[in-house]
Amino acid sequence: MPWIAARHRVWRVALALLLALPLLTGTGGPSLSGARQVRAATALPTHFGIGLAAQPTSTDLDGWLPDSGIPWDYAYQYLAAGVNTGSGWEGWNERGQFPLRYARAAHAHGYIPTFSYYEMYQSNGSCTGCGEVQKDLSNLNNPTTMAAYYANFTLLMRRLGPGTYDTIAGYGDTAIVHIEPDFSGYAQQATLNNGNCYRYCTGTGNDPALLNAAVTSSGVTEVAAYPNTYQGFNWALLHLRDLYAPNVRLAIHISGWATGDDIGSDTRTDLDAAARGMQAGQFAARSGATSAPNGTSTYDFIFNDIADRDAGYYKYVLGLDVFWDRQNTIFPNFHRWETYLGAAIAAAGGKPTYVWQIPLGNQVFKTMGNTNGHYQDNRAEYFFGHIDELMQIGIVGLLFGAGNDGSTRNTDDKNDGTTNPASFCTGDGTSGTPICNTTTSTVADDDGGYLRLAGRRYYSAPHPLPGTSPSPSPTPTTTPSTSPTPVPTTSPTPSATPTPSAIPTSSPTPSPITSPTPGTVRYALTLSGTAGGTVAASPTGGNYVAGTTVTVTATPNTGYLLSGWTIDGVDRGWLDPLTLTMDRAHTVVATLAPRAAFADLPADQTVANAIQQLAARGIIHGYGSPDNRFGPNDRILRAQMAALIVRAMDWPPGGTTTFSDRGPVDDELWGAVGALVQRGADSSVVSHRAPCLGRPSRRAWPSSGCSRR
């Protein structure tokens, strides 16, 4: 699995849980004794549409979006936290009304409500401690988990559909539900390489029918006709939509890394993007984009994501350079991604496609200093400047949103007001002239106001889509008897779409967008330290001409020591001062920890420092009160030595041992012995290298020892 895919999933979990916090309040609308009067569905836009992630709060869905005065087309929200955990969306408002209230609130502002249904990974199953992919596939094959999953999806369809269930009238208007971002990519990787399948596949190939799933075996009557495969899982969801919410458009996800090669980060010059895209599209087609049994609809849309956070976050926090070249000369770049996605769209039946969760960073405003909440990216700029190029491959809309807590947002999420640090020039995202963020921001938006201004400019003359807007997927030719049939009623005239209010005259007028200008390349240095001292750089300044050598010094407070440096998230030891070259922007963090006050440290300062460094990391302990000794000349048991190794390596304790001489050794120490055995470090392996551990035999000798020193 590509590194970026793994990071996608971890941060999606955190983001989805975060988005579960700000919930809608108020009543769920009128309670009708009969079937709800169904409004005519709001038509999808006939122009290229723009949307944003928007939480149901006064600062997002009911604040920034309408206050911008821009007629955005879509507002999207995660539905997450697991189908059987007690924390999922069905409990965010009473009686599962969260999506209903969100949809009505979005509609009131003229936005099409869009939901990313992200439930598989966070649900409970029989593989709680497993890795991401294994847990996904295990949950997919757990009949009990999947019964809860189909029930959860049914509830969503009932709340969004035109019928009345549990005395609650459904939404009944146009809405989009995006099915399981990432999961389809893991499913395809599993069938292409059964090493990723954890024995849940029946064969190898680009076919969703080769991956097992609990569908019929879930015992859910409505989906009993569909096979126990990943293909059948998708058909089951489409069928539940057909039964309860034919007004809802369903979207299948196609990831850029689904075939095993990550189109968004791969730097190889010989990668065949068209072939990879065709393969991804064929898998989606067979998963329900074009293929379904008679009487079952197909997916309406495709969703694709390009990254889960700004490229600047990846580079300056995680140390991974995944900027796309705006000149389309070196890789990764925009044209190769378009080649991949265009081929995928064509192979998946040409379904209208949305690019989703697009990072909001830019390289225009001074605000974008590659600091928390203000990281740079160039994809928003490129997309707004090349909409015709996107439309040519079948893209009909862009949905912008941050995928993790540190990424750039369009609101003042960091509550730091209008910010304009010193501008700088960078080679990030360009194979040509360096890019300089020289535009001064006059608004508090964390992106400096770029999305606000770009959206205003675009909607002054939106791009019309070719032909007519997509029509709903066909409904089944027959309706199973298990389907509740709402009583038909006369449809009232659709309510008018409200006109977004103008920006108040008291608001500052944002500066116009200007093209990035060339200049001397400068890089930002961000310093931080934990409580317990200060960190300073020489020369001072914060932004340095490329190639400058900077010395960073930590000054611990009394009773503290420097226990380590990291540069861009990578451990760099504890030598002080630290020297680095400004070959790019860097983030330096000094960890300052309390100094252990052992009363019997050796006179040898080198040894004493090593003991205190290990103590600060929790690797080695003293005897504690009342004498607070370290005991440098005491003997250390072999089991204790095993514990020191396990703590230093940050390995989890555990593992099976066959040693017969545990004796009085406690659980932690014996668990450390097991951890070493599990990793091949039994006594026969280490006997010639570590006298403290070595005694070739079938005994552990846990009570034998050597000096603690």
Secondary structure, 3 states (H helix, E strand, C coil): CCHHHHHHHHHHHHHHHHHCCCCCCCCCCCCCCCCCCCCCCCCCCCECEEEEECCCCCCHHHHHHHHCCCCCCEEEEEEECCCCCCCCHHHCCHHHCHHHHHHHHHHHCCCEEEEEEECCCCCCCCCCCCCHHHHHHHHHCCHHHHHHHHHHHHHHHHHHCCCEECCEECCCCCEEEEECCCHHHHHHHHHHCHHHCCCCECCCCCCHHHEECCCHHHCCHHHCCCCCEHHHHHHHHHHHHHHHCCCEEEEEECCCCCCCCCCCCCCCCCCCHHHHHHHHHHHHHHHHHCCCCCCCCCCCEEEEECCCCCHHHHHHCCCCCCCCECCCCCCCEHHHHHHHHHHHHHHCCCCCEEEEEECCCCCCECCCCCECCECCCCHHHHHHHCHHHHHHCCEEEEEECCCCCCCCCCCCCCCCCCCCCCCCEECCCCCCCCEECCECCCCCCCCCCHHHHHHHHHHCCCCECCCCCCCCCCCCCCCCCCCCCCCCCCCCCCCCCCCCCCCCCCCCCCCCCCCCCCCCCEEEEEEEECCCEEEEEECCCCEEECCCEEEEEEEECCCEEEEEEEECCEECCCCCCEEEECCCCEEEEEEEEECCCCCCCCCCHHHHHHHHHHHHCCCCCCCCCCCCCCCCCCEEEHHHHHHHHHHHHCCCCCCCCCCCCCCCCCHHHHHHHHHHHHCCCCHHHHCCCCCCCCCCCCCCCCCCEEECC
